[in-house]
Amino acid sequence: MSRIAVIGAGPMGLACAYQFVRQGHAVTVFEADDRLGGMSASFDFDGVLLERYYHFINLPDTHLFDLLRELGLEDTLRWVPTKMGFFRRGKDGKARLHPYGNPLALLRFSDIPLFTRLRYGLHVLACKHLKDLSPLDAVSAKDWITRWEGPAGYDLFWRFLFEKKFFELADPLSAAWIASRVRRVAKSRKSLMEERLGYLEGGSQSLLDVLAGRIREMGGDVRLSCPARRLVHAGGRLTGVEWSEGVEAFDAAVSTVPLPLLDGLLPDSPPAYGEKLRQCRNVGCACALFRLGRPLTDNFWVNVDVDGWDAPGVIEYSNLRPMDRSYVYVPFYMPQDHPKWAADTATLLAKGREILAGINPAAAATEEAARLFRYTYAQPVCPPRFQAQLPPYATGIDGLYAADTAHAFPEDRSINESVRIGRELADLVG
Ligand SMILES: Cc1cc2nc3c(=O)[nH]c(=O)nc-3n(C[C@H](O)[C@H](O)[C@H](O)COP(=O)(O)OP(=O)(O)OC[C@H]3O[C@@H](n4cnc5c(N)ncnc54)[C@H](O)[C@@H]3O)c2cc1C
């Protein structure tokens, strides 16, 4: 039995720690926040437990399903037919909501030239059947999309999504990463016409609570509000973790914190590894959440392409999980050095309100409450040749391994991918 520290109690850290206790190791999980979950953490919104950031599950999320089965939680998984919309200005200059996300809606989307719509539809269909994404690893997403859909396809369907999420980092992005995102959503359908998304009864919190409970039952220690300060090593070997009570000895450690934060925990990392860590870029997310007295739309997801509106979309969570009020997330993604990242809560909520009022003023007027949450390292930026840029799991210090959501590549970050990576890390160390 080894003494193993896991840094971070998001889905990756918990999946990893759970695997370690099952292998018979003595595990201590250090979590900086006062709650489990990281990006998938929940909060009490006037008596309703909700994720700080919107979360849905896709049909191809098989690693998550395996874990739910092992934990006896498979019956808490709910699947719902969901709709998608697209809010944009038409030829007449008026912004309106279009149905989107199925072939019929695309055929009727007459604001966009038919030829461009057909090329877009064909491209999405081709992505769904892509098996090997490695040939796209070195390709820029913009070039690849333009080849399939033409410059008009890129401008009308993609540009705003890229630029409102990544700003100056929007070009180049990896075509492999975009292809995997399109493939994941395209595969989350019951039929060509019906999208199906999932959620857990009780939200992601139900999974996190059961995982942490099992770890504790099996002798592990999950410490909240307990940030690791430094990963201590000597003679090329991990020896311990420094936290508020001093340095605690461990035989091995796994870090699951965002890689830019690991750089601070390991200031004296092996130079080649440290260099790779410092190349990892992330954008932050400031996510507004509004509770409304009536639905904004009947869509779960609405793409938003209106000049001056900084969010790429709005997510009406209550159109996935039935609730007695309408809950709408408005995510503002941006690099942390962008001046807008410094905007205060009131300013960002006002921007969110402007978007809701633009889509449906009557529903926006029924606002009952609002919150805003920020996650500084919310989305890894994956440029072409990202696979080679990623630091390996092994840090170069014996007994110390690390990963974050960037290791989902070419897939996008998700709870499913964090579960997979957490288990891989445990199998590597244990
Ligand atoms: C806006 C948004 C929407 C999303 N939507 C979806 C979705 O629909 N479906 C989906 O599957 N996924 C979604 N995700 C992604 C999903 O939430 C993440 O992929 C997943 O939670 C990542 O888990 P993780 O454990 O790998 O990392 P994280 O969640 O980043 O966890 C890392 C943990 O490390 C902790 N930590 C940091 N520093 C220290 C330290 N010094 N000591 C101890 N602990 C530390 C942090 O507090 C955190 O809890 C979304 C994310 C965001 C931001």
The ligand as a Gaussian input file, in Angstrom:
#p B3LYP/6-31G(d) Opt

LIG

0 1
 C      -18.926000      26.857000     -18.706000
 C      -18.628000      25.391000     -18.689000
 C      -19.532000      24.502000     -19.248000
 C      -19.267000      23.134000     -19.245000
 N      -20.189000      22.282000     -19.790000
 C      -19.976000      20.960000     -19.738000
 C      -20.962000      20.044000     -20.208000
 O      -22.029000      20.436000     -20.668000
 N      -20.694000      18.706000     -20.129000
 C      -19.511000      18.231000     -19.618000
 O      -19.325000      17.002000     -19.543000
 N      -18.555000      19.086000     -19.182000
 C      -18.759000      20.423000     -19.235000
 N      -17.806000      21.284000     -18.768000
 C      -16.483000      20.757000     -18.441000
 C      -16.422000      20.014000     -17.135000
 O      -16.982000      20.771000     -16.098000
 C      -14.939000      19.775000     -16.871000
 O      -14.380000      19.103000     -17.975000
 C      -14.687000      18.948000     -15.629000
 O      -15.382000      19.414000     -14.511000
 C      -13.195000      19.008000     -15.360000
 O      -12.916000      18.324000     -14.187000
 P      -11.419000      18.195000     -13.697000
 O      -11.461000      17.504000     -12.402000
 O      -10.621000      17.604000     -14.784000
 O      -10.889000      19.693000     -13.553000
 P      -11.444000      20.908000     -12.692000
 O      -12.920000      20.913000     -12.718000
 O      -10.726000      22.117000     -13.191000
 O      -10.967000      20.569000     -11.214000
 C       -9.714000      20.937000     -10.719000
 C       -9.842000      21.112000      -9.218000
 O       -8.567000      21.463000      -8.684000
 C       -8.780000      22.371000      -7.619000
 N       -7.529000      23.075000      -7.314000
 C       -6.924000      24.075000      -7.992000
 N       -5.778000      24.434000      -7.371000
 C       -5.651000      23.640000      -6.283000
 C       -4.678000      23.518000      -5.259000
 N       -3.595000      24.301000      -5.211000
 N       -4.877000      22.585000      -4.297000
 C       -5.967000      21.787000      -4.308000
 N       -6.930000      21.872000      -5.255000
 C       -6.762000      22.777000      -6.242000
 C       -9.888000      23.263000      -8.158000
 O      -10.528000      23.972000      -7.112000
 C      -10.793000      22.231000      -8.822000
 O      -11.771000      21.740000      -7.940000
 C      -18.053000      22.651000     -18.707000
 C      -17.157000      23.544000     -18.130000
 C      -17.437000      24.900000     -18.117000
 C      -16.463000      25.849000     -17.495000

